[in-house]
Amino acid sequence: IQILDGTRIRKIIGTLVEQNPEIFDGTCYVAAFGKTGKSGEVIMYEFNHCVKIEEEKLIKVWDLPKLPSNSKIVFVEPIYLF
């Protein structure tokens, strides 16, 4: 079992963003996958605190239909493996 704290999660997110700048450009939006208040929101919180992204680029799933057609969307969600 591996438990990741906020510091480790932020390091992983920061590394992913740093290694994939073409994904996280001006047309990228980030949304938590799943219901509000669940684990995806926690990852979204950590994402927001380690990556400098415009506030309007952090969206809710119900905002997806309002995005421009050329948008890239990154869904964040922890995955549990048993």
C-alpha positions as a Markdown table, in Angstrom:
| # | Residue | x | y | z |
|---|---|---|---|---|
| 1 | Ile | 0.0 | 0.0 | 0.0 |
| 2 | Gln | 1.3 | 3.4 | -0.9 |
| 3 | Ile | -0.3 | 6.5 | 0.6 |
| 4 | Leu | 0.4 | 9.8 | -1.1 |
| 5 | Asp | 0.2 | 13.0 | 0.9 |
| 6 | Gly | -0.4 | 16.5 | -0.5 |
| 7 | Thr | 3.3 | 17.2 | -1.0 |
| 8 | Arg | 3.9 | 14.1 | -3.0 |
| 9 | Ile | 0.7 | 14.6 | -5.1 |
| 10 | Arg | 1.8 | 18.2 | -5.9 |
| 11 | Lys | 5.3 | 16.9 | -7.0 |
| 12 | Ile | 3.7 | 14.3 | -9.3 |
| 13 | Ile | 1.3 | 16.9 | -10.8 |
| 14 | Gly | 4.1 | 19.5 | -11.2 |
| 15 | Thr | 6.3 | 16.9 | -13.0 |
| 16 | Leu | 3.5 | 15.9 | -15.3 |
| 17 | Val | 2.8 | 19.5 | -16.3 |
| 18 | Glu | 6.5 | 20.3 | -16.7 |
| 19 | Gln | 7.1 | 17.3 | -19.0 |
| 20 | Asn | 3.9 | 17.9 | -21.1 |
| 21 | Pro | 3.8 | 21.6 | -21.8 |
| 22 | Glu | 2.0 | 21.1 | -25.2 |
| 23 | Ile | -1.0 | 19.7 | -23.2 |
| 24 | Phe | -1.2 | 22.5 | -20.7 |
| 25 | Asp | -1.2 | 25.5 | -23.1 |
| 26 | Gly | -3.8 | 28.2 | -23.5 |
| 27 | Thr | -6.5 | 25.9 | -24.8 |
| 28 | Cys | -6.3 | 23.5 | -21.8 |
| 29 | Tyr | -9.0 | 23.3 | -19.1 |
| 30 | Val | -8.8 | 21.2 | -16.0 |
| 31 | Ala | -11.9 | 19.5 | -14.4 |
| 32 | Ala | -12.4 | 17.1 | -11.6 |
| 33 | Phe | -14.0 | 13.9 | -12.8 |
| 34 | Gly | -17.0 | 12.7 | -10.8 |
| 35 | Lys | -19.2 | 14.2 | -8.2 |
| 36 | Thr | -18.6 | 17.5 | -6.4 |
| 37 | Gly | -17.0 | 17.0 | -3.0 |
| 38 | Lys | -15.4 | 13.7 | -3.8 |
| 39 | Ser | -11.8 | 12.7 | -4.3 |
| 40 | Gly | -11.4 | 14.4 | -7.6 |
| 41 | Glu | -12.0 | 17.8 | -5.9 |
| 42 | Val | -9.1 | 17.0 | -3.6 |
| 43 | Ile | -6.8 | 16.4 | -6.6 |
| 44 | Met | -8.1 | 19.6 | -8.2 |
| 45 | Tyr | -7.2 | 21.5 | -5.0 |
| 46 | Glu | -3.7 | 20.1 | -5.1 |
| 47 | Phe | -3.4 | 20.9 | -8.9 |
| 48 | Asn | -4.5 | 24.5 | -8.2 |
| 49 | His | -1.8 | 24.9 | -5.6 |
| 50 | Cys | 1.1 | 23.6 | -7.6 |
| 51 | Val | 0.5 | 24.7 | -11.2 |
| 52 | Lys | 0.0 | 28.3 | -12.2 |
| 53 | Ile | -3.1 | 28.2 | -14.3 |
| 54 | Glu | -5.7 | 30.9 | -14.9 |
| 55 | Glu | -8.7 | 30.5 | -12.6 |
| 56 | Glu | -11.1 | 30.4 | -15.5 |
| 57 | Lys | -9.3 | 27.3 | -16.8 |
| 58 | Leu | -10.3 | 25.3 | -13.7 |
| 59 | Ile | -13.8 | 24.3 | -14.5 |
| 60 | Lys | -16.7 | 22.1 | -13.3 |
| 61 | Val | -17.8 | 19.2 | -15.5 |
| 62 | Trp | -21.1 | 20.9 | -16.2 |
| 63 | Asp | -19.2 | 23.7 | -17.9 |
| 64 | Leu | -17.8 | 21.4 | -20.6 |
| 65 | Pro | -20.6 | 22.3 | -23.2 |
| 66 | Lys | -19.6 | 26.0 | -22.9 |
| 67 | Leu | -16.0 | 25.5 | -23.9 |
| 68 | Pro | -14.6 | 26.4 | -27.3 |
| 69 | Ser | -14.6 | 23.5 | -29.8 |
| 70 | Asn | -10.7 | 23.3 | -30.0 |
| 71 | Ser | -10.3 | 23.0 | -26.2 |
| 72 | Lys | -8.2 | 20.3 | -24.5 |
| 73 | Ile | -9.6 | 19.0 | -21.2 |
| 74 | Val | -7.6 | 17.3 | -18.5 |
| 75 | Phe | -9.7 | 15.4 | -16.0 |
| 76 | Val | -8.2 | 14.8 | -12.6 |
| 77 | Glu | -9.2 | 11.9 | -10.4 |
| 78 | Pro | -7.3 | 9.6 | -8.1 |
| 79 | Ile | -7.2 | 6.0 | -9.1 |
| 80 | Tyr | -7.3 | 3.3 | -6.5 |
| 81 | Leu | -5.7 | 0.0 | -7.3 |
| 82 | Phe | -6.3 | -3.0 | -5.1 |
